[in-house]
Amino acid sequence: MKQHQFDLLSHEEEPGLIIAGVDEVGRGPLCGPVITAAVVLDPARPIPGLNDSKKLSEKKRDELFDLICRDALSWSLGRAEVAEIDELNILHATMLAMQRAVEGLSVTPDLAYIDGNRCPKLACRAEAVVKGDSRVAEIAAASIVAKVTRDREMAVLDKEWPGYGIAGHKGYPTKVHMDALKKLGATPIHRRSFKPVREALVLVD
């Protein structure tokens, strides 16, 4: 397998700079938390095969998840629960979850690369990187940690709330999910601030 080439490597221009990559999973789903991860890679222990988590198979993500957790200098998860998403809106809840992930790192970064076009307020310098999970190794690692964590959590929620197909669609508004919402109504893990959930509740009522 050809090693993915990352085009944003500013830490090579500033030796010794501690870089954190930050990414999220779960902004679009109708249920469950938004999960974020922050990862500081160890330059002395490179992890081959890093890439945008969406471009990797589930098996490869699981393998890389274990390697990242073992070999990174530091990694941390952040999250915002459904109640926070409904109260704050998904954008602000995501920024809060990113703050929590960075604050949870055991190593204080000098710079955090944030996937996307917005940065949360952090104690360190932060830079937004559009499509960062394909451009920055640290963000790619964070995308893998966040996705594997959330996917596994959604498999657990599927057992707690059967009938919605959550393990399959991970909470996204697929036809299976929408049909189940209309038939069964919303669960406590559904985001009532999201229009499809509100509309399904009206139909159930």
VMD Tcl script that draws the C-alpha trace (Angstrom):
set ca {
  {0.00 0.00 0.00}
  {1.42 3.34 -1.03}
  {2.11 5.69 1.85}
  {-0.15 8.76 1.81}
  {1.73 12.01 1.34}
  {0.70 14.93 3.53}
  {1.29 18.36 2.01}
  {1.14 20.46 5.18}
  {4.26 19.80 7.19}
  {5.03 23.13 8.86}
  {6.42 21.38 11.93}
  {9.36 20.36 9.76}
  {10.07 24.06 9.29}
  {9.97 24.64 13.06}
  {11.91 21.81 14.71}
  {10.67 20.95 18.18}
  {7.22 22.46 17.65}
  {4.57 20.34 19.34}
  {1.68 19.88 16.91}
  {-1.78 18.63 17.76}
  {-4.26 17.57 15.11}
  {-7.95 17.94 15.93}
  {-10.96 16.47 14.12}
  {-14.59 15.62 14.77}
  {-17.04 12.92 13.82}
  {-20.79 13.18 14.16}
  {-21.91 16.64 13.10}
  {-24.42 15.33 10.58}
  {-26.17 12.45 12.39}
  {-29.63 12.81 13.90}
  {-28.67 11.04 17.12}
  {-25.79 10.45 19.47}
  {-22.94 12.69 20.59}
  {-20.41 14.54 18.49}
  {-16.99 13.04 19.20}
  {-13.68 14.85 18.73}
  {-10.09 13.76 19.08}
  {-6.79 15.55 19.51}
  {-3.55 13.73 18.69}
  {0.10 14.67 19.11}
  {2.25 12.30 17.07}
  {5.73 11.23 18.10}
  {8.26 12.14 15.35}
  {10.43 9.26 16.55}
  {7.61 6.75 16.07}
  {5.97 7.41 12.69}
  {2.72 5.59 11.98}
  {2.53 4.29 8.39}
  {-0.80 4.30 6.57}
  {-2.37 7.39 8.10}
  {-5.06 8.95 5.95}
  {-8.49 10.54 6.14}
  {-10.56 8.03 8.11}
  {-13.31 8.12 5.46}
  {-10.83 6.76 2.89}
  {-9.88 3.74 4.99}
  {-11.61 0.42 5.51}
  {-13.03 -0.37 8.94}
  {-10.33 -3.00 9.44}
  {-7.56 -0.53 8.56}
  {-9.06 2.14 10.85}
  {-9.14 -0.32 13.73}
  {-5.50 -1.27 13.13}
  {-4.40 2.36 12.97}
  {-6.48 3.25 16.03}
  {-4.46 0.76 18.08}
  {-1.16 2.06 16.68}
  {-2.08 5.70 17.34}
  {-3.14 4.97 20.91}
  {0.12 3.08 21.47}
  {2.66 5.25 19.66}
  {1.37 8.85 19.79}
  {2.96 11.20 22.30}
  {-0.54 12.02 23.50}
  {-4.14 11.61 22.41}
  {-7.40 12.70 23.94}
  {-11.12 12.49 23.24}
  {-13.69 15.24 23.64}
  {-17.44 15.06 23.23}
  {-20.65 17.01 23.36}
  {-23.79 15.20 24.34}
  {-27.19 15.43 22.67}
  {-28.50 17.87 25.29}
  {-25.54 20.17 24.65}
  {-26.03 19.94 20.88}
  {-29.70 20.87 21.25}
  {-28.89 23.74 23.61}
  {-25.86 25.24 21.86}
  {-26.41 24.14 18.20}
  {-24.16 21.63 16.47}
  {-21.42 24.11 15.50}
  {-20.89 25.47 19.00}
  {-21.19 22.00 20.52}
  {-18.48 20.78 18.14}
  {-16.18 23.65 19.09}
  {-16.76 22.83 22.78}
  {-15.94 19.17 22.18}
  {-12.73 20.18 20.37}
  {-11.74 22.37 23.32}
  {-12.28 19.43 25.63}
  {-10.15 17.15 23.46}
  {-7.20 19.56 23.37}
  {-7.48 20.31 27.10}
  {-7.32 16.58 27.78}
  {-3.92 16.12 26.16}
  {-1.10 15.18 28.53}
  {1.30 17.19 26.34}
  {0.61 20.90 25.82}
  {0.76 21.68 22.08}
  {2.35 24.81 20.61}
  {0.00 24.67 17.63}
  {-3.28 22.90 16.93}
  {-4.33 22.18 13.38}
  {-8.13 22.04 13.23}
  {-9.90 20.22 10.41}
  {-12.34 22.54 8.63}
  {-12.66 26.30 8.34}
  {-13.20 27.31 11.98}
  {-11.14 27.11 15.14}
  {-12.31 26.72 18.72}
  {-10.85 29.02 21.36}
  {-7.74 27.29 22.65}
  {-4.88 28.15 24.99}
  {-2.43 27.47 22.16}
  {-2.18 28.83 18.61}
  {-4.71 27.25 16.27}
  {-5.02 27.11 12.51}
  {-7.99 25.82 10.52}
  {-7.11 23.52 7.61}
  {-9.77 22.74 5.01}
  {-9.68 19.02 4.17}
  {-7.06 18.75 6.86}
  {-7.60 15.03 7.36}
  {-5.99 14.52 3.94}
  {-3.30 17.19 4.42}
  {-2.00 16.90 7.98}
  {-0.86 13.63 9.53}
  {-1.95 14.70 13.03}
  {-5.47 15.52 11.81}
  {-5.66 12.22 9.94}
  {-4.76 10.44 13.17}
  {-7.39 12.43 15.07}
  {-10.02 11.60 12.44}
  {-9.30 7.89 12.88}
  {-9.45 8.01 16.68}
  {-12.70 10.00 16.64}
  {-14.41 7.82 14.03}
  {-13.49 4.48 15.55}
  {-14.58 5.71 18.98}
  {-17.93 7.00 17.74}
  {-18.65 3.99 15.53}
  {-18.09 1.67 18.47}
  {-20.33 3.79 20.68}
  {-23.09 3.75 18.06}
  {-22.93 -0.06 17.99}
  {-23.62 -0.01 21.74}
  {-26.49 2.48 21.31}
  {-27.96 0.22 18.62}
  {-28.39 -2.49 21.24}
  {-29.91 -0.04 23.72}
  {-32.32 1.36 21.13}
  {-33.07 -1.46 18.65}
  {-35.18 -0.95 15.57}
  {-33.46 2.15 14.19}
  {-30.48 0.49 12.50}
  {-28.03 2.74 14.32}
  {-25.09 0.35 14.04}
  {-25.42 0.49 10.26}
  {-26.01 4.16 9.52}
  {-24.34 5.58 12.66}
  {-27.22 7.99 13.15}
  {-27.14 9.62 9.72}
  {-30.49 10.39 8.04}
  {-30.71 7.33 5.79}
  {-34.05 6.00 4.55}
  {-33.88 3.20 7.12}
  {-33.36 5.72 9.91}
  {-36.06 8.11 8.71}
  {-38.61 5.30 8.31}
  {-37.86 4.08 11.84}
  {-38.19 7.60 13.24}
  {-41.61 7.99 11.64}
  {-42.71 4.59 12.90}
  {-41.17 4.49 16.36}
  {-40.66 8.15 17.23}
  {-37.53 9.69 18.71}
  {-35.43 8.24 21.51}
  {-33.60 10.22 24.22}
  {-30.46 10.01 22.07}
  {-32.10 11.85 19.13}
  {-31.25 15.50 18.53}
  {-34.51 17.37 18.75}
  {-32.94 20.55 17.37}
  {-32.50 18.77 14.02}
  {-35.39 19.33 11.62}
  {-35.92 15.68 10.52}
  {-36.28 14.64 14.16}
  {-38.77 17.44 14.90}
  {-40.80 16.53 11.83}
  {-40.84 12.85 12.78}
  {-42.06 13.73 16.26}
  {-44.94 15.70 14.77}
  {-45.89 12.70 12.63}
  {-45.78 10.36 15.63}
  {-47.84 12.70 17.78}
}
mol new
graphics top color blue
foreach p $ca { graphics top sphere $p radius 0.5 }
foreach p [lrange $ca 0 end-1] q [lrange $ca 1 end] { graphics top cylinder $p $q radius 0.2 }
display resetview
